Amino acid sequence: MPTNAEWQKRFERIMPWGSGTCSKAPVYAPEEPAVIVRGSGCRVWDADGREFIDFRNGLGPVTLGYAYPEVDEAIARQLKDGIIFSQPSPLECEVAETVCRMVPCAEKARFLKTGGEAIAACIRIARAYTGRDHIVQIGYNGWLNSLAGGARILPGKTAAEYPGGVPAGIGELHHGCGWNDTETLGDLFDEYKNKIAAVTVACDYADAGAGKTFYPFLRKLADENGALLIFDEIVMGMRIAIGGAHDYFGVDPDLAVLSKGIANGMPLAVYLGRAEVMDTCDRNGRAVVSSTFAGDALSLAAAKACLAVYEREDVVGFLWKQGKKMWDGLNGIFKRNGLGIKTAGLYPYGAFVFEDGGLAEPFFRAAYRNGVCLYGSASYMNFSHGDNDVAEALERLSKACGEIKK
Ligand SMILES: Cc1ncc(COP(=O)(O)O)c(C=O)c1O
């Protein structure tokens, strides 16, 4: 087996940005693993045999734990019967029914593979349903939808102008807007009166609490202007509440996408919402959305097993409970060491906030060096983070903070 350093060289030679997923390409090597070769529960191992307690969780989708037996056994059973067919698998209907039972705003549902693709489907539906072209976007909604000048192009990265490769004519129909920026939203709805088809919104991590007033504001604004609301629940769904932010804050969108929480890491996204709006992609072809891999049986078998765990056990409650121990504990460590760092947001994840931006790199490097994988914009709890894992992670991070204090 090649070492981390050897893998890194090979990646850089063959692959622009060092990975097909920009946020996975290591930025803090050699402390950060170049590759992960195995995961189990809440721990992962790299090519040099180092073990880490992991809070990156595959960038969010591993909500139950790596190699979670119940989900893996469902995948293995389905594998014997086939991966994908030329008519739908019964699983496609069953999982859609389950999701619509569990998620408050869901009357009808369809599947795709990635979160960004499913948001693009919702945008297509909203344009066809309203007969309007303009879209307002709040937060990151996947690379495919990063079309507005000055808007998010990756989690935590903003484009200065129209992102490269986006024709101005397309970019002009998309408008980026900040989280909880009610003034800019009001201005956009004035400037593009009766032209805005939908507002897509991904809940901010660090300032999620503002959703309490922001989501009702968005609902009212959209209703008053005949626009639709599309909630990007790709991260928040099955994490802060079963339905995500709309479930947590009690405000229903017209359409929503869940993805990272539904299949414990198998690639699956579900777009769902009001039946009348979802029916825009009916057989009349008012809005055509279709993909060969949309309803593959393996991902759906994983989703069926994963959602059964969520229905049987209080997974979301567990993420809140363990997150409180983890992020309150870590904030105590930062305070005791006099470091200008804190985690913010809701307990199922921790969003890192650096009063002193210069501390980010030494902190994440020290965390990796001491065997903890973290992610700046949001580090996630999973259902396999037991009390002993949280205590051990805090011990390792206490050592890391001691090192950077020096
Ligand atoms: C809030 C949010 N929306 C959309 C996406 C895009 O999902 P995908 O990478 O599956 O296209 C992401 C991915 O990180 C995300 O965090």
The ligand as an SDF file (V2000), in Angstrom:
LIG
                    3D

 16 16  0  0  0  0  0  0  0  0999 V2000
  -26.0830   23.0360    1.8080 C   0  0  0  0  0  0  0  0  0  0  0  0
  -25.6090   22.2440    0.6150 C   0  0  0  0  0  0  0  0  0  0  0  0
  -26.3480   22.2590   -0.4950 N   0  0  0  0  0  0  0  0  0  0  0  0
  -25.9730   21.5750   -1.5960 C   0  0  0  0  0  0  0  0  0  0  0  0
  -24.8270   20.8170   -1.6070 C   0  0  0  0  0  0  0  0  0  0  0  0
  -24.4520   20.0740   -2.8560 C   0  0  0  0  0  0  0  0  0  0  0  0
  -24.6860   18.7160   -2.7090 O   0  0  0  0  0  0  0  0  0  0  0  0
  -23.8750   17.7210   -3.6990 P   0  0  0  0  0  0  0  0  0  0  0  0
  -22.4230   17.9280   -3.4130 O   0  0  0  0  0  0  0  0  0  0  0  0
  -24.3900   16.3600   -3.3420 O   0  0  0  0  0  0  0  0  0  0  0  0
  -24.2520   18.1210   -5.0830 O   0  0  0  0  0  0  0  0  0  0  0  0
  -24.0230   20.7760   -0.4780 C   0  0  0  0  0  0  0  0  0  0  0  0
  -22.7740   19.9990   -0.4740 C   0  0  0  0  0  0  0  0  0  0  0  0
  -21.9030   20.1410    0.3410 O   0  0  0  0  0  0  0  0  0  0  0  0
  -24.4170   21.5200    0.6740 C   0  0  0  0  0  0  0  0  0  0  0  0
  -23.6610   21.5160    1.7670 O   0  0  0  0  0  0  0  0  0  0  0  0
  1  2  1  0
  2  3  1  0
  2 15  2  0
  3  4  2  0
  4  5  1  0
  5  6  1  0
  5 12  2  0
  6  7  1  0
  7  8  1  0
  8  9  2  0
  8 10  1  0
  8 11  1  0
 12 13  1  0
 12 15  1  0
 13 14  2  0
 15 16  1  0
M  END
$$$$
